[in-house]
């Protein structure tokens, strides 16, 4: 197949060039009815291709023409048997994988540091989680990947598990030993699902970790918008082999797709594939070089640390994505949340993620040397010992917590109900401070990175209450609960 083609993008252009008189959705009619200020900003062309599925343009739910060809090109580019375009992000991909691979009551082994969308998949599918503890890095205060040994032991302890779900890479760019995990999982007759949301670029450069499709995963997801050039919300779901029946997978994917997809988003997936297939190696080489140079310069600043290849071989760190720049800032007394705010308010720089110890900056094919220079300069000034004491001074929260030793992520709470059963059960609100011993009926997720601390069906422990209250005090945002300030929490009614 010709990877220089963009069959779906071309189909939209052909429709516009044909001058068709539209009597169909969307109501703005190719921009004619659009608010003028908005139209002037986004431009006429994007309005012109904001169309609706119809003959010649194809239907994302039942592709037979241009989308079918575009998805076949993507499958070939990523080394999959079948690829599905997603316009609800990897969230819908995670939910589709879980629904396709598990039936109600089936056990699925999942890492505790999975994205909250995995929990949505458990609720929808009715599957029962068997949590695997990922490797924990106390010095950097982050979870890494599950190891092959953890996967092997989980399958020994739970022989009735039907699928193993793995996150690789993590938000911080740490990748698992997918080849060995694949060998273990498939030798045991189980299905391998991989959340590769942060690794859509892996397949296109030899200096990057092994991609999930190359490793032989049965299903994997790529957030094509995260590190590549597709629009936000755009992702792909890749399928290999016959362990997950294709007919079931197609039926599940249709459940999660809108019948009115945003067609410019779909087209952006088509052109992002072409870009990677034809220029990916060169674009990524430039990106990797820039990221590595920046990492070296940041490591030369006293008190800052950007981890790299020196960590390879530690538990849960089989490979690293060099395009993720994690800057550990604790030696300067700041929390990552405070540094993120300083970078934005003082230097007009927005990082991707902040946690208690770190901030993460993404280097993608769109990152420029000028932007990298600004980032380094900002950190050089931030680390200067003679900086003025002003509203950007450290709050002291980090040192308080380090002295008290209460910054560790709490243990996995006891699972007292299936996530689906707890989510759908009769519920009531209680004050979070006094919720110890109750069964959580909602998802409590510090975001980013979007890893749940409490999931539906889990018992609320004193350790979890203390941890979340301290995270809130440090400035973390909580997603998932009804009350995002966690004054009250939704629990299963007694």
N, C-alpha and C positions, 0 to 999 in steps of 0.2 A: 504494500500500500504506500501511497505517496504522502509522506509526512509534511510536505510543504503545503498541502491543501488544507483549507478550513471549510469543509462542506456546509456546516451550519451557519457560520458567519456569512458565507457567500449567499446562502438561501435568503437571509434577511436583506442583504444588499440588493439581490435580484428583485425582491418584492418592492423595495423602495424605488428602484430604477424603473420598474414597470409602470409606475404612476397609478396604481390601483386606487379607485375611489372607495374609501373604507366606510362601511356601515356596521362596524363591529367594535368590540372592546379592544383596548381600554378607552374610557370616555373622553380622554383629552385628544383623541384622534390625531396621533402622530405630532402632538404638540400644538395643534390648532386651538384647542381649548385650555391649554396649560396656563397657569398663572404666569404673567409676563416676567416678573422678577426671577422666578425660578427657572423659567425657560431660558432667559438670557444667560443665566449662570451656567446651567448644565449643557446648553447648546442644542441646536436643532437636530443634529444627527442622532444623538442618543434618544431623543423623543421619537424620531422617525422609525427606529428599529424596536421601539417598545410596542410590540404587537401581541397578538394572541395566536395560539396554535391553530393552524388551518392547513388544508392541502397545499403542498409545496414548501411550507415552513416546517411541518412535521409536529408531532405531539410527544412531549417528553414522557408521558405515561404509556404511550403505545407507539414507539418510534418505528417507522418503516422506511424513512427516506434519509434526509440530511442528518438528523440526530443519530440514527442508527449507524451511519457511516462515521460520524464524528466519534461515537463511543467505541467503535471498532478500532479506529486509529489510536484512541487513548489506550485501549487494552494492549495493543501492539507496542506502544511506546513504553508502557509501564511493565510489560511482561506478564500480563494477566490473560486469562481466558475470556473473561467478560468484564466490562467496566460500565458503571452506571453514573451518570451525572446527577449531582445533588445540589439543590438550591436552598436547603435548610441547614447547610454546614455539616461538619462531622457529627454534630449532635444527632441528626437524623440517620447518619451512617452507623453510629454506635447502636442506636435503637433498632435499626434494620438488622444488623448483625446478630444481635441478641434474639430478636424475634424469629429470625430464619434458622438459627442453630439450636434453639432450646424450646421445649414444650413446658407447659405449666408443671411445676414440681421438679423439673430437671435441675441437677446441680451443675453450676458453672464456676470454675475456679477463676477468681479475679483478684488483681492486686488492690491493696487498700488505697493506693494513690491513683486510682482511676478517676477520670473526669466524671462530673455529676451526671452527664448524659448516659453513662453506663447504668447508673441507678434507675434512670427513666426506662431504659431497656429492660431491667429486671422487673420493674413495676408492670410494664406492658406485657411482658412475656409470661410473668408468673414464675420465673426461674428462681432457684434458691442459690444465693451466693456462698461460695466457700472462699473466705478471704485469705490471700497470701500476703505475708508481710514483706514489703520490698526492703532492700538494704537501706539502712539509715546512716546518714553522715552527720554525726553530732557536731563536728567542727564547722560545717557549712550550714547546718540546720536545714537539711533537705532530704527527702527520700530519693533514692535512685531506682534502679530497675529490680525486678525479681530475678533471681539467679536460676540457672538450670537445676541446681540442687534443690532449691525451694519447690520448683515445679515438679521434679521427680518425687520428692517427699509428699507433696500434696496429693499426687495421683496414687501413691502407696496408701496414704491414710484415707483417701476417699475414692475407692475404685469405681464408684458409681457416677463420678463426674463425667459429663458428656462432652464438655468443651472447656478449653483453657483460653482465657482472654488475657492478653499481655499489652502493656503500654510501652512502646518504644518508638521514638525517643520520648523522654520526659520533657516537660516545659523548659528545663535547663539544658537540654541537648545531650543528655546521657542516653546511650543506646544499650540494649540488652544483647546477649548472645543468642540471636534469633535462630541461627543455624542449628545450634545444639538443642535449643528449646523445641524447635520443629521436629528434630529427630526423636526426642523423648515423647512428645505429644503424639505424633503419628505412629510410633512404634507401639504405643498403648491403645491405638485405635480411636483416639479422640480427635476432635476438631480444634484447629488453631485459629483464633481470632486476634487480630493485631490492630490496636489503636495507634496508627502511624500518622496522626493528624499533623504533628510537627515535623514530619519527614517527607513531604511530597517531592523534595529535590534529591533524595538519596539515590534514586535509581539512575541519576544522570551524571554522576561524577565519581571516579574511583577513589578520591580522597575522603569521601563521605561513608558513613556506616552502610552495611548491607541493607538493602531495602527488603520490606516484608514480602513483596512478590518474588524477589530473587531467593529469599529464604524458604519459600514454599508455603506461606500462610494460605489457609483456605479462604479466608475473607480478611480484608484490611481496608482501612479508610485513610484517605489523604485530604487534609485541608488545603486545597489548591490555592486558597486565598491567603494562607498564613505566610508562606515563604516564596510563593511564585506570584504570577501577575494576574490571576483571576480576580473578579470582584469579590468583595466581602460576602460571606455566606456560601461561597462556592466550594464544593468538595467533590471527591470521587470515591466510589466504593468499588473495590477490585475483588474479583472472584476467580479462584483457581480450583481445578479438580472437580470431583463429584461427591465429596463428603457432605457438602451443603447442596441439596437439589436445586438446580437452576430455576425450575418452575416455582418452587416455594419462595426462593429469593426474589424473583420478579414480582410475585404477588405481594410480598411484604413491602418491597420498595415502593410499589404503587400506593400503599396505604399512607406512606409518609411524604409523598410528593403532592404539591398543590396542583389542582387542575387548571390553575391560571399562573403558571410560572413566569418569572420575569425573564424575558427572552434575551435582553442584553447580558444578563448574568450567564445564561446558558452559552451564549456566543463567546463570552470571556473564557469559559472553560475550553472551548474549541481552540481559541488562539493561544491560550497559555500552554496547551499541549504542543501545538506547532512550535512555539518558541523553545520549549525544552527539548523537543525531538531534534530540532535543527541547529539550535544555538546553545543548548543547555550547558555543555561542557565548558565552552569558552566563557559564558556569563558567570558560571559558578566558580571557575578558576579565579576570575577577577575578584569575586566576592570573598572567597576563602582567603586570598592573599591580603586583601584589605582588612579582614577580620583578624588575621594572625598578626599583622603589623600593629593593629590597635591593641590587641591583647598584650603584646610585648611592651608597648609604650605605657599602658595602664599599670602593668606589673612593675614598671620602673618607678612609679610614684610611691613614696613611703606610706605605709599603712593601708594600701589597697592590695587586693589579691584577685586575680582572674584565673580560675583553674583551667588546666589544659591537659596535655598528654601525660604529665607526671602522675595523674590519678588513674591512668589505665591499669587494670588488673585488680583494683580494689573491688570489694563486694558490690555487685550491681553496676559496675562500670566496665563494660566490655569494649565500648567504642564511644567516641565523642563527635558531636557535630560542631566543627569550629566556628560556624556562623552564629552561634549563640554566645554572647559575651556576658558572663555572669560576674558582676563586680561585688566582692564581699567588702562591706564598708564598716564592719563592727569596730575595728581598731580606732576609728575616729569618733566613736561614741554615738554615732547616728544609727537610727533604725533605717532599714531600706525604704520604709514609707516616707521618712523625713527627707532622705536624699532624693527620692522621686519628686517630692514637692519642691525642693530647692532647685532641681534641674529644670522643672517646668516654670517656676515663678521667676527665677533669676536669670536662667540661660535660654529659656524658651525651647527646651529639649524635653520630649516625652519618651520615657522608656516603656517597654512592654509590660514589665512585671516588677513588683516590689514585695519583699517579705521582711521579716524581722532583721535579717543579717545582710540581705543582698538586693541588688537591682539587676535586671536582665535587659540588655539592649540587643535587638535583632539586627543582624547584617544580612540583607537580602540582595537580590539582583538589582534592586532599585536604590541601594545605599551608595552615596557619593563620597569621594575622598574629602570633600569640603565638610560634609556632615560628620564624618569620623574625626576630623580635626577639631570641630566644635566640641565634640564629646570629650576628647582628651583634654582640651583646654579647660573645660568646665571642671573636670575631676582634679586637674592640677591646682586650680584655684580653691576648690573645695577642701583639698588636703593640706593647704598652706597653714602652717601653725600660727602665723601672725594675722590670720583673718580677723576681721572686726567681729565683736560680739554683738549680734543683732537678733532680729526675730528668726533668723535661720540657725541660731545656735542649737546644739543637741538638747533635747528635752530632758534627758536623764533616764527616760523609760528603759532604754536598753541596759544601762548599767544596773538599774534596780533589779531587772529580771535576771541578769547574769549573776548577780550576788545571791539572789534567791534560788537560782537554779531551776526556775519554773518555765523555761522556754521550750521544753521538749514537747513534741507532738504526743498527745495522749495515746494510751494503748487502745487497741480495737475493742469497742464496747461489746458486751454479750448480745448475740442476736436472739431475740425472744419471739419474733414473728417474722414471716416472710415479708419482704418489702412491699409486695402487692397487697397483702392482707392488711398490713398496718396503714398503708396509704389510703385504702378504701374503707377502713373501719370507722365507726362512730368516734368522733374526736371531741376534745375540749381544750381550752387554753388554761395553762397554769403559769405562774411566774417562773421565769427561767431559773432564778436563784434557788427556788424551792422545788425544782423538778427532779431531783435525784431519785432514781429507782423507777421512774415512769418510762413508758415505751414511746419513743419518738414517732410522730406520724408525718414528719416533713423532713426535708433535706437541709442540713446546715452546712454551708460551704463558704469558707473564706475565699474571696475572689479578687484578683487571680491568686493562685493558679487554678482554682475551680475544683479542688480535691475535697470531697466531703469529710467533715469531722464526725458528723452524726447522720445516719441514714434512717429511713423509715424501718421500723421493726427493731431498732437497737435500743438497749437500755441506756438511759442517761446516767452517767456516773459523776461523782464529785470531781474526779480528775478532768473530765470533759468540761464541766461547768467552769472550773477555775481557768482552764486554758482559753476557752472562748471569751470569757470576760476580760482576760488580759490582752487577747488579740484585739478586741474592740477598743480597749484603752490605748493600745499602740497605734490605732488608726486603720486597721483592716476593714474592708467592706465585706459584709456577709450577704450572700445570695441564697435564695431558696425558701427561707422561712416567711411566714405571714408578716411577722414583725422584724424588719431588718435591723433593728437595734437590740433585739433579743431581750426585751423586757418581759415578754411572754413567749411561750413556745406551745406549739400544737402537739398534743399527746393523745394516745389511744384512751378513750373513755373507760373508766373502771366500772 
